[in-house]
Amino acid sequence: MNKGFTLVELAIVMTIIGLLIGGILKGQALLENAQVSSTISQVQSYDAAVTSFRDIYSSFPGDTSRATLRLPNCNTASSCENGDDSGIVGVSSVLWGNVDTTMESENTQAWKHLSMANLISGVEPSAGTREWGRTHPTAKIGGGFMFKYAQGNVSGQLNAHVLLLGNDIAGGASFYPVGTAPTSPKTAANIDRKTDDGRPYSGKVQAVSSYYVNGCNWNFGGQRNWYDETVTKKSCDMYFILGG
């Protein structure tokens, strides 16, 4: 004669399943928090490295006109070039604009100069091919970092050098398919709250969503200064003002 489960046995099974699910969710939360903390630490270390470079060489990395004279192994063989000492890295563009990540651009050379000055790790000083982990540092949370000068967004809130946390090594800014950006609105909000004002369109930490989905302030024709944390897709690039 077949016997079914008793209510007590079913309760025990359901309790075990609940504990397993809770453990998985807790583990995911711990992993995300670790990635967030690591990414914040990376940004802070790059900010400090740029400050140190300026103190030593009296110019920005990538922009210094005497890199080949002052930086070890900065020469044609290592694809290392001088900048123009204009006071900005690369070409000034709006915050959400693309970044010139060609090998000869000051934006790419900035990482090479920082590495050759022994101020950062995670990139190859002599790299001659554009690639995450070679010419541009990867981010712990996904994607990588690019260096640019932002002339200000539409409300003129900033004119500063920024780190762009993105996923398009070609220099794109948030215009690739949903799910391929470095962060979701929830994660971006978490980073913003830990380091700034928790708002995507103000302060020293800002964010923008893909054209394909809202979540980090892009609202198809209008701007909104809050994160929609119900959006779970990875759809957000982030910008960190250096020296802010």
C-alpha positions as CSV (number, residue, x, y, z in Angstrom):
1,M,0.0,0.0,0.0
2,N,1.5,3.3,-1.1
3,K,1.8,6.0,1.5
4,G,1.8,9.8,0.8
5,F,3.7,12.5,2.6
6,T,2.4,13.6,5.9
7,L,1.8,17.3,6.6
8,V,4.8,17.3,8.9
9,E,7.1,15.8,6.2
10,L,5.8,18.3,3.6
11,A,6.4,21.1,6.0
12,I,10.0,19.9,6.6
13,V,10.6,19.7,2.8
14,M,9.2,23.2,2.2
15,T,11.3,24.6,5.0
16,I,14.5,23.0,3.5
17,I,13.6,24.4,0.1
18,G,13.0,27.8,1.6
19,L,16.3,27.8,3.4
20,L,18.1,26.8,0.1
21,I,16.4,29.6,-1.8
22,G,17.2,32.1,0.9
23,G,20.8,30.9,1.0
24,I,21.2,31.4,-2.8
25,L,19.6,34.8,-2.7
26,K,21.8,35.8,0.2
27,G,24.9,34.5,-1.6
28,Q,23.9,36.6,-4.7
29,A,23.5,39.7,-2.6
30,L,26.9,39.2,-0.9
31,L,28.5,38.7,-4.3
32,E,27.0,41.9,-5.7
33,N,28.0,43.9,-2.6
34,A,31.5,42.6,-3.0
35,Q,31.6,43.6,-6.7
36,V,30.2,47.1,-5.8
37,S,32.8,47.6,-3.1
38,S,35.6,46.4,-5.4
39,T,34.4,48.8,-8.2
40,I,34.3,51.7,-5.8
41,S,37.8,50.9,-4.6
42,Q,39.0,50.8,-8.3
43,V,37.6,54.2,-9.0
44,Q,39.2,55.6,-5.9
45,S,42.5,54.1,-6.8
46,Y,42.4,55.6,-10.3
47,D,41.4,59.0,-9.0
48,A,44.4,58.9,-6.6
49,A,46.7,57.7,-9.4
50,V,45.7,60.7,-11.7
51,T,46.3,63.1,-8.8
52,S,49.8,61.6,-8.2
53,F,50.6,61.7,-11.9
54,R,49.7,65.4,-12.0
55,D,51.8,66.1,-8.9
56,I,54.8,64.4,-10.4
57,Y,54.6,65.4,-14.1
58,S,52.5,68.7,-13.8
59,S,50.1,67.4,-16.4
60,F,47.4,64.9,-17.0
61,P,48.3,61.3,-18.1
62,G,47.7,61.0,-21.8
63,D,48.0,64.8,-22.2
64,T,51.6,65.3,-21.1
65,S,53.8,66.4,-24.0
66,R,57.0,64.9,-22.6
67,A,55.9,61.4,-22.0
68,T,58.6,59.9,-24.3
69,L,61.3,61.8,-22.3
70,R,60.1,61.2,-18.8
71,L,58.3,57.8,-18.7
72,P,60.3,54.6,-18.8
73,N,60.0,52.7,-22.1
74,C,57.6,55.2,-23.6
75,N,58.5,55.0,-27.3
76,T,57.3,53.8,-30.7
77,A,58.0,50.2,-29.8
78,S,55.5,50.4,-26.9
79,S,52.9,52.4,-28.8
80,C,53.4,55.2,-26.3
81,E,53.0,58.8,-27.5
82,N,53.1,62.3,-26.2
83,G,50.0,64.4,-25.6
84,D,49.5,68.1,-26.5
85,D,49.5,69.6,-23.0
86,S,46.1,71.3,-23.6
87,G,45.0,70.7,-20.1
88,I,42.4,68.1,-21.1
89,V,42.6,64.4,-22.0
90,G,41.3,63.9,-25.5
91,V,38.6,66.0,-27.2
92,S,36.1,67.8,-25.0
93,S,32.6,66.3,-25.5
94,V,29.3,66.2,-23.6
95,L,29.2,63.8,-20.7
96,W,27.1,61.2,-22.5
97,G,29.2,61.4,-25.7
98,N,31.5,58.7,-27.0
99,V,35.2,58.3,-26.1
100,D,38.0,58.1,-28.6
101,T,39.7,54.8,-27.7
102,T,42.0,54.5,-30.7
103,M,45.5,53.6,-29.7
104,E,46.9,57.1,-30.5
105,S,44.2,59.0,-28.6
106,E,45.0,60.7,-25.4
107,N,42.1,58.8,-23.8
108,T,43.9,55.5,-24.4
109,Q,47.4,56.9,-23.8
110,A,46.3,58.0,-20.3
111,W,46.1,54.4,-19.1
112,K,49.5,53.6,-20.7
113,H,51.1,56.7,-19.1
114,L,49.7,55.8,-15.6
115,S,51.0,52.2,-16.0
116,M,54.4,53.3,-17.2
117,A,54.6,55.6,-14.2
118,N,53.9,52.6,-12.0
119,L,50.8,54.2,-10.6
120,I,48.3,51.6,-11.7
121,S,48.1,47.9,-12.5
122,G,45.7,45.9,-14.6
123,V,46.9,47.1,-18.0
124,E,49.9,46.2,-20.1
125,P,52.3,49.2,-20.6
126,S,53.4,48.0,-24.0
127,A,50.0,46.9,-25.4
128,G,49.5,47.8,-29.0
129,T,45.9,46.4,-29.4
130,R,42.8,47.9,-27.9
131,E,41.4,45.4,-25.4
132,W,39.9,45.3,-21.9
133,G,42.7,44.3,-19.5
134,R,45.4,45.4,-22.0
135,T,44.9,49.0,-22.9
136,H,42.0,49.7,-20.6
137,P,41.4,48.3,-17.1
138,T,38.5,45.9,-16.6
139,A,36.0,46.6,-13.9
140,K,35.3,44.1,-11.1
141,I,31.6,44.5,-11.8
142,G,31.9,43.9,-15.5
143,G,33.0,46.0,-18.5
144,G,35.8,48.4,-18.0
145,F,36.9,52.0,-17.6
146,M,37.5,54.8,-20.1
147,F,39.0,58.2,-19.5
148,K,37.5,61.4,-21.0
149,Y,36.9,65.1,-20.5
150,A,33.2,66.0,-20.2
151,Q,32.3,69.6,-21.0
152,G,29.0,69.3,-19.1
153,N,25.6,67.7,-19.5
154,V,22.5,69.5,-20.8
155,S,22.1,71.4,-17.6
156,G,25.8,72.4,-17.5
157,Q,26.5,70.6,-14.2
158,L,30.1,69.7,-14.8
159,N,33.2,70.4,-16.7
160,A,35.7,67.7,-15.5
161,H,37.7,64.6,-16.3
162,V,35.6,61.5,-15.7
163,L,35.9,57.8,-15.6
164,L,33.3,56.1,-17.8
165,L,32.3,52.6,-16.6
166,G,31.1,51.0,-19.8
167,N,31.1,47.8,-21.8
168,D,31.9,49.0,-25.3
169,I,35.7,49.1,-25.8
170,A,35.0,51.0,-29.1
171,G,34.1,54.0,-26.9
172,G,30.3,53.9,-27.2
173,A,28.2,55.3,-24.4
174,S,25.1,53.3,-23.5
175,F,23.7,52.7,-27.0
176,Y,24.2,49.0,-27.2
177,P,21.6,46.3,-26.6
178,V,20.0,45.9,-23.2
179,G,21.7,43.4,-20.9
180,T,25.3,44.1,-22.1
181,A,25.9,47.2,-20.0
182,P,28.0,46.9,-16.8
183,T,25.3,47.6,-14.2
184,S,21.6,47.4,-13.6
185,P,19.8,50.5,-12.2
186,K,19.7,48.8,-8.8
187,T,23.4,48.2,-8.8
188,A,24.1,51.7,-10.1
189,A,22.0,53.2,-7.4
190,N,23.9,51.1,-4.8
191,I,27.2,52.5,-6.0
192,D,25.8,56.0,-6.2
193,R,24.4,55.9,-2.7
194,K,27.7,54.6,-1.2
195,T,29.8,57.3,-2.9
196,D,27.6,60.2,-3.7
197,D,24.0,61.5,-3.5
198,G,22.2,58.5,-4.9
199,R,20.9,60.3,-7.9
200,P,21.9,59.6,-11.5
201,Y,21.8,63.1,-12.9
202,S,23.7,65.1,-10.2
203,G,26.7,65.0,-8.1
204,K,30.1,63.4,-8.7
205,V,28.7,60.0,-9.7
206,Q,26.2,60.0,-12.6
207,A,24.6,57.3,-14.8
208,V,22.7,56.9,-18.0
209,S,20.5,54.2,-19.5
210,S,20.5,52.5,-22.8
211,Y,18.2,53.9,-25.4
212,Y,16.3,50.6,-25.2
213,V,15.2,50.8,-21.6
214,N,14.7,53.4,-18.8
215,G,16.2,53.0,-15.4
216,C,19.1,55.4,-15.0
217,N,17.7,58.8,-15.9
218,W,17.3,58.5,-19.6
219,N,13.5,58.9,-20.2
220,F,13.1,59.1,-24.0
221,G,13.0,62.9,-24.4
222,G,13.3,63.9,-20.8
223,Q,15.7,63.5,-17.9
224,R,14.7,62.3,-14.4
225,N,16.9,62.4,-11.4
226,W,16.2,59.0,-9.8
227,Y,16.9,55.3,-10.4
228,D,14.2,52.9,-11.3
229,E,15.4,49.9,-9.3
230,T,12.6,47.7,-10.5
231,V,14.5,47.4,-13.8
232,T,16.7,44.3,-13.5
233,K,18.3,44.5,-17.0
234,K,22.0,45.6,-17.1
235,S,21.3,48.8,-18.9
236,C,23.4,51.5,-17.2
237,D,26.8,53.2,-17.8
238,M,28.3,55.2,-15.0
239,Y,30.4,58.3,-14.8
240,F,32.8,59.2,-11.9
241,I,34.1,62.7,-11.7
242,L,37.9,62.7,-10.9
243,G,39.0,65.0,-8.2
244,G,35.3,65.6,-7.3
